[in-house]
């Protein structure tokens, strides 16, 4: 995703806290120590030293710190934390590394551990400006505006040339409606770096909230002219149009983002507000639902605010209808096999036919079958099913095809997907959250079944810039919200088998058979499916269930007598 510089600072903050050392004969050591060196060159030099085991003590801590920073930028937070913890053991007084580990914890969604590191860095060096800024970002994401303002004030006090301190304080002041103070902070930021993208990009919103729309559009348009595909600026302009009441122009901006970035939380949330103002409440709910559900533990500030808005509006617009006397059950069954740019899969269309037949046999009133979906057709199909799910007590999605995790996000893969680089998944594939959203309107049971944990066929050729620890091995672990149940055909980080020449996959075979058994409660049912697949694959594949349906009711595919 193209976006402005994050609220937190990584490489610069870290580099500022590493004490200079005497140059050594080794070019790698000199470059690794040099905080003014070009980032990629410094990272490579430090990696060389670590791989050759040629550094000890504080030099090794420095190398591990640079390595940890690179891992953060790849979104590999677990390995980053491991490397940075080792660095802290070697050099406990290096507050830059302590602060950097806080950033890794924050990105992992562990705000309590992040705050502990930021506080430790401040305790060790009370005049170190960076951890005040980073602590402020945590407060800001949690809506603690005064605490955030206090921390940004201290960040600026101790690091008066630190641009992010000013732009972050400007954002807090904007939220507090201290618009003149915000504009003064943007002006100070311009003195440090007049070309910094986060100045005009954020000032656009400040001017919009002030009702100074000409200046707001000048800032937004200036950034869009420089980066015409950057969704951050286009959505900001859409938000300003929304403030002005120009719903047509706002809708045009949100639609243009969703055309390129169909998983965008901010664009869905904004478009939901447009439709709500137009009293098209069904479409508003659909967009809010697409923005409301989070499987990743961390959201950037703007995404977090958009998601919170979507969640609140969805709750307000969702009618509290009683369940029908005879539960209405609907399902969407997808089998993607005819891939155009990687090897095709023969089993998914057969698996979808098998599962669809089983669901019809046990009394599902509606079973939508859609095979070999392109990207646009995939999203269109999910929207159509979401409308059915709103009228149902049970909503079930079964998907067979390619699927994988990239950079902490789980994706299902349309048949026309091209992945020249791993980051292309954001625009080319379907985030699992969008499938969760499609079942979200059901009154009782919301179930997603993914027979999609196959090897990533794009991995050998695509450019790699993000964490790929699981990209070749299925999906990553998730924590769906209350009332949702997600079943993987193979445990996170593992792959599912296509059947070794058999007509259907082991998972589909077991599921289609077992769900027909009467009086087997759904939680128990998937335990049985797991055991049957484990046995059929000779302990090579183990399905796994995440989340659970509502706890005060039992759910049966076949109730029996």
N, C-alpha and C positions, 0 to 999 in steps of 0.2 A: 504494500500500500504506500502511496506517496502521501507524506504528511509532514507537518512542520516539526522542528526540533522538539523532543519530548520535554515535559516539565522538569524531569531530572536530567542531570548531566553525568556523562559516563567518563569518557577518556580524558577530558580536560580536568575534571575534578580529581581524578586519580593522579594524573601527571603532576598536578600542582603540589601534591603532598609527598612526593618522593624526593628525598634529599639528594642533592647532587653528589657524585662520587668522582674520584680521580679516574681519568681514562685508563683503560687497560690496553694491552697489545691487541687483544682480540677485537676485530671489527664488530662481531655480533654483540659482545659485551658492551662496547661503547655505544652502539646503536640502541641496545635494550635499555641502557641507563638514560639515554638522551630523551627527555620528555618533550623536546622541541622537534624530534624526528617525525617524519611522515608516518602516519598511523600504520599503514600496511607494512612498511619497511620495519618499523619498530616491533610490530607483532611478530613478523617472520623471524627477526633476530632473536627475540625472546624464545620463540618456539624452538629454534635451532639449539639454543643453549639447554633448554629443558630436555629435548629429545636426546641430546648427547650426554646429558647428566654432567654438564661442565660448570655448574654454578652451585654455590652453597650460601648459607646464611642470608644476609640482607639482599644480596644480589639475586639469590633464588626467589626470595619473597617478591622482589620487583618483577622478575620474569613471570612468576605465577600471577601477580596482579594484572599484568598486561594480558596474559593468557585468559584470565577470568573475565576481563573486560570484553575480549573478543567473543567469548562464549555467551555473554549477556547479549551482545549484538546479534548473535545467531539464535537467541531465545532458548539456549540450552542452559536453563537456570540451575538445574541440579548439579551439573558438572562445574558450572561457574562457582557455585557455593562451595563445592568440594575443593576447588583450586584456591579460592580466596581464603578459606579456613586454614588450609595448609600454609598459605602465605602469612596469615596472622600468627600462627604458631611460631613461625620463624622470626617474625618482626612484629611483636605485639604493639609497638608504639607507632606503627605506620597507620596514621588515622585515615589516609586516603584509601587504603585497602579495606579498612573497617567500614568506611562510608560506602565503598563500592559493593561490599557484600550486602549492605542494607538495600541497595538498589536491586540486587539480584533477588533478595527475599521479597521486596515489594512487588517486583514483576511476577513472582511466583504466587502472589496472593497471600503472602504471610506478613501482613502488616505489623503484627505484634513483634515479630523477629526483626523486621526492618526498623521499626522504631527503637528497638533495643540497640541496634548497631548505630543508628544515627545519634542516639543519646550517649553511647559509649564514645563515639568520635568527638562529640562536643565536650564530654567530660575530660577526655585526654587533651583536647586543644580547644578551649572555649572561644578562641578567636578564629576558628576555621569556618568560613562562611558557607561552604557547600552543604554540610549536613543540616544546617538550619533551613536551607532552601528545600532539601529533599524531605525533611520532616514536615515542612509546610505543605508540600504536595499531598502527603497522606492526609493531613487535616483537611485540605481543600476537597479531596475526593470524598471525604466523609461529611462534608457540609459544615465543618467547624471553622467558620470564616474568621472569627476573631483570633483563634489560635494560629491559623494559617497566616493572617496578617502580621501577627507578632513575630512569627518565625521569618517571614520574608523581610521584615524590618531589620532583624538581626543579621540576616544574610547580607543585606545591602550595607549595613554598618561595618561588617568585618571584611566584605569583598566588594568595595564600591565600584569596581570595574567588571563585575559579574553580571552580564546582560540578563540572564534568566531571572535573577532576583527582581529586576525592575519589571520585566514583562509578566512574571507571575504575580507580583504585587498589583500590577495594573488590572489583572483579571479579577483578583479579589475585590479591588475597589470598584470594578464594574458591577460585580454581583451585589455589592453593598450600595450601589447607586451613587458612589462618590466619583462621578464621571470626570470632574476636573482633576482630581487626584490621579485617576487612571491616565488621563491624557498627559499629565506632567511626567508620569513614569515612562510612558512611551517616548516622550521627548528626551528623557535622560538615556533611555536605551539607544535612541538614534545617535546620540553623541558617542556612544561606545562603538556601534556598528550600524551605520545608516542603511545598510543593505540586508540586515537580518530579517529573514522571512517572517518570523513570529511577531514582528512589530505591526506591519500593515494587516497581516492575516488576522490578528486578534483585535486590533483597533477598529477594524470594520464592524465588529459586533458592538463595541463600545459606542461608536457613532450611531449605530442603528438603535440601540437602547435609548440614546439621547434624542432620537427623532431627527437627527441630522443626516438624512438619507443620502443626499448628494455626496457628502464626504464619505459615508459608509460605502457606497457603491464605487466611489473612486478608489478606495483602498482595496476592496474585493476584486474589482476589475483589473487593477494593476497587477495583483498577484496571479489572477487567472490568465492574463496575457503572458506572463512569464512562465507559468506552469499550467497550460490549458487542460491537462488531464488530472490535476490534483484535486481529489474529491473534497479535501478539507476546505479549500477556498470556495468551491462551487456550492457546497452545503452551507457555508457561512453566508454566501450571497443569498441562497434560498431562505435562510433564516431571517435575513434582513428584509427580503420581500414579504415574508410572513408577518414581520413586525409592522410593516407599512400597510398590510392588508391587500397586497397585490397577489391574490391566490393563484392566478394563472401563471405569473412569472415564477412564483415559488415552486409550483408544481412542475414547471418545465425544468428547473434546476434539479429538483429531487429526482425526476424521471431520468434526466441525463446521467446522473450518478448511478442510478440503479441499473441502467442499461449496460454500463461498464462494470459496476461493482454490485451485483444483485444481492450480495449478502450484507450490504451496508446497514448497520444499526441506525446511524444518524439519519440517513436518507429515508428509511422506513418510518422512523419516528416523526420526522418532519412532514412526510407525505400524509401520515395518519392525521396530523393536525389540520392539514389542508382539507382532507375529506370530512373530518369532523365539523369544521366550520361550514362546509357545504351541506351538512346534514346527511351525508352518505355514510351512515354509521357502520354498515356491514363492511365497506371497504376500509373505513378507519380502523375497525377492530382487526381486520386482516393485517394491516400494516403495523399496528401496535403489537400484534402477536409476533410478527416477524422480528421485531426489535426487542421483545420483552425477555426472552429466555437466554440465559447465559450458561455455557458449559465451561468456559475458561474462568479461572479465578481472578483475573485482573483485567480491568478496562481502563483505557486512557480517560482523562477527565471528561472530555467532550462526549465520548461514547457512554461513560457512566451516567452523565446527566441525561442524555437522550434515552438511555434504557430506563432510567427512573421515571422519566416523563411517560414513556410508553406503558410501563407497568401500572402507573397510577390511572392513566386514561383508560386502559383496557379494563381495569377493575370497575371504573365508573360506568363504562358503556356495556358491560356484560350483564345481560338480564339473568336474574336468579330464578330460572325455571325449574320446577320440580321434575324429577325423573319420571319417565313414562312407566305405566304399570307393567308393560312388557318391554324390556330394555331394547332400544334400537341400537344395533351394532353395525358399524360400517368399517370397511377396510380398503386400503390402497395397496396393490401388489405390483412391484416393479421388477423387471428382469432385464438388466442391461448386458448384452453380450456382443452386439455387432459394432465393436469399437473400430473407428476409422483410422486412427493414428498409432495404435498399438495392437498387440495380438488380441484377437477376438476370444470370447469365452462361450463355450457351447452350452454349458449347463444353466446359466441364469434364466433364459426364457422357459426352459423346461421346468426349472424349480418354481418359477412364478405360476405356471399353469397348475403344478401339483398343489401349491399352497392355496391358490385361489379356489380350487376344487374342494379342498378340505374345509375352508372357511364357509363356502356355500353349503356344504353338507351339514355343518353344525348350526346353520340357521342365520348366518349374517344376512341382513336384508339388502345391503349394498356391498358389492365387491367390485371395485374399479381395477382393471388390469391395464397396465401401460408398460410396454416393453421398448427397449432401444431408444431411450429418450435423449434428444439433444439438450444442450444447456437451457435454451429458452423454453422448450417444451417441458423440461423437468420442472422449472419454476411455475409454469402455467398449470401443470398437473397438480402440484402441491397446493396452489391457490384454490383450484376447483375442489380438491378434497377437503381443504380446510373449511369451506362453506358447508360441506356435508357433515363434517365432524361437529360443527356448531349445533346441529340438530340431533345429535346422537348421544347415547350414554356411553358407548364404547367407540373408540377410534383406534385402529390398528394400521400401521404401515409396515410392510415387509419389503425389503430391498435386497436383491441379489445382483452383484456386479463388482466392479472395481471400487475400492475405497481405501483410504489411508489417512495418516496424520502427517501434517507438515507444520512445523513451527508452533506446535501446541494446539492446532485446530484440526478437527476431524472433517474429512470431506468425502462425499459420494461423487462418483465420476460419470458425467454424461458421456455419450458415445462419440461426441465430436470434440472432446477436450484435447487441447494441445498444451503441453507444459515444456516450453523451452527453458524456463527457469522455475525453481520451486515457488517463487512468489506469484507466479501466474495462476496458481490454484485459487487465489482470492477472486479472480475475475472469471475463471474458466469452470470451476467446480461448485458443488452445492454444499455449503456448510451444514453440518449435522443439526445445528440450531434451527435451521429452516424446516427440517423434517420434524423436529420437536414442536415447532410452532404449528405445523399442519395438523397435529393431533390435539393441540392445546385447548381447543374449544369444546371438547367432549365433556359431558357432565361428570362422568365417573372414571372409567378406565382409559388411560392414554398410554399406548404401547407402541414402541418402535423396535422392530426386529431386523438386524443387519447381518445378512449372510454375505458379507462384503470384505472380510479381513484377508484379502489375498495380497500377494506381493505387489509392490508398486511397479507397474510396467514402464513408467517414465524414468525411473531412477537411473538407469545406465546412461542416459543421454542428457538429462536436464542439468542446467547450471545450478549449483548448490550454494545458497547463501544463508540458509536458516538451519536450525537444529534438525538433524535427520536421524536422531537416535532410534526412532520407531518408523521412519518413513518407508523402510523396506519390509516392515513387519506389522502390517495392519493398523489398527486404531490405537489411540492412547486412552488411558484411564479417564473416566468422566464422573461427575456428580450431578445427575439430573435433579431438578427441583422436586418438591413434595408432590406426590400424586402422579409421577411419571415413572415408567418402567422401560428401560432400554436393554435389549438382549443382544449380545455379540455372539456370532457363530464361533468365534475363537476369543480367548482371553486377550486383554489388551497387550499389545506388543508381540502377538503371535499371529499366525496365518491360518486361514481355513482351507480345507481341501475341496477340490471340485468333484471328487468322486472316483478318481483312478479308473476311468473308463466306464463307470456305471452311469445309468441314465440321469440320476439326480445326485446332488451333493449329500454327504452324510447328514448334515444338519437339516436340510429340507426334508429328507426321508424320515428322520426321527420326528421332526416337528409335525409333519402331516399325519403321521401315524398316532403319535401320543396325544395330540389335541382332540382326537375323536373319542378318547376314553372318557366315560361318564364319571361325574363326581370327583374330578381331580382339580383341586383349587389351583389357580394360575401360578402361585408361587411354587407349589409342589410340582406342577407340570414342568416348569423349566429346569427344576432339579433332575427330573426324570430324563428330559431331553439331554441335559448335560451328560448324565451317566451313560445314556445309550450312544451318544456320539463318541464319548471317551472309549467305550468298548469297541464300537464299530471301526474306529480309526487306530486301534491298538495303541491307545494312549498318546496319540500324536496331536489330537485336537480336543480342546476343552472349552465348550461354550461358557459364557459368563454373563451374569445379570447385574445390572446397576439400577439403583432406585427401587421403588416399590409402588404398587397401587395404594389407594386409600386404605387405612388400616382397620376401619370399623366394619368392613364388608368383605365377604368372600366372593370371588369371581370364578366362574366356571365356563369353559367353552361349551361343555355339554353338562347340563345340570343333572340329568338322570331323574330317577324317581325317588 
